[in-house]
Amino acid sequence: MDVYHEILPDRYVLLLAESASPAGGSAADTLARCLSQACRSGKTSVWIDCSRLHHLPAAARDLLMRYQKRLGRRSVRLVLGPMSAAVRQAFADIAPEARPEMAEEEPA
């Protein structure tokens, strides 16, 4: 999984994409680093664009859940953007109030 980020005037956006290289610890490390930067950005929302991701590794899901709690304590929204059914399914066993917000459209 590759992670790209962009800072917009009103939000911090992370784009998750399938990677040609085998999944490893480096993808989780990159995601953790980008989420940490998003926490320090001072933005009121962090959008995770999953439109280029076919499935979400368990380590990435767990990391997103940890940051959901961390950001929530700071009143920062964590929003998952458009996603495949497989990515959405990764959160199926988590109560709706405990998981990140899920948007149907891409962040503008």
SVG drawing of the C-alpha trace seen along z (x, -y; Angstrom):
<svg xmlns="http://www.w3.org/2000/svg" viewBox="-23 -27 32 36">
<polyline fill="none" stroke="black" stroke-width="0.4" points="0.0,0.0 1.3,-3.4 0.3,-6.6 0.2,-10.1 -0.8,-13.2 -2.0,-16.7 -2.7,-19.6 -5.8,-21.6 -7.1,-24.8 -9.8,-23.0 -8.6,-19.4 -5.7,-17.0 -6.1,-14.4 -4.4,-11.0 -4.7,-8.9 -4.2,-5.1 -3.4,-3.2 -2.4,0.4 1.3,0.9 3.2,2.8 5.7,3.9 4.8,6.6 3.1,5.3 5.4,4.9 6.0,3.0 7.0,0.0 3.4,-0.7 2.2,-0.7 5.1,-2.9 4.3,-5.3 0.6,-5.4 1.5,-5.9 3.9,-8.8 1.3,-10.5 -1.5,-10.1 0.9,-11.6 1.5,-14.6 -2.2,-14.9 -2.7,-15.0 -0.2,-17.9 -1.6,-19.8 -4.2,-21.7 -6.9,-20.8 -10.5,-20.0 -10.8,-16.9 -8.6,-14.2 -9.9,-12.5 -8.7,-9.1 -9.3,-8.6 -9.6,-4.8 -10.8,-5.0 -7.6,-3.5 -7.5,-0.7 -9.0,2.8 -8.6,4.1 -7.4,2.7 -4.7,4.7 -5.6,5.5 -2.6,3.5 -3.8,0.4 -7.4,0.9 -6.1,1.2 -4.0,-1.9 -6.9,-3.9 -9.0,-2.8 -6.3,-3.9 -6.1,-7.3 -10.0,-7.5 -9.9,-7.5 -6.9,-9.9 -8.3,-12.4 -11.8,-12.1 -10.3,-13.2 -9.2,-16.4 -12.6,-16.9 -11.0,-16.2 -13.1,-14.1 -11.5,-11.1 -13.5,-10.4 -12.9,-7.5 -13.7,-8.4 -15.1,-6.3 -14.1,-2.7 -14.6,0.7 -17.0,3.2 -13.9,5.1 -12.5,2.0 -15.9,1.2 -16.2,4.9 -12.9,4.5 -15.0,2.3 -18.1,4.5 -17.4,6.0 -17.0,2.6 -19.9,0.7 -20.8,-2.3 -20.3,-4.8 -16.7,-3.4 -15.5,-3.4 -14.4,-6.4 -17.1,-8.3 -17.6,-6.8 -18.4,-9.2 -19.8,-8.1 -18.2,-10.9 -14.6,-11.9 -13.2,-14.8 -13.4,-18.1"/>
</svg>
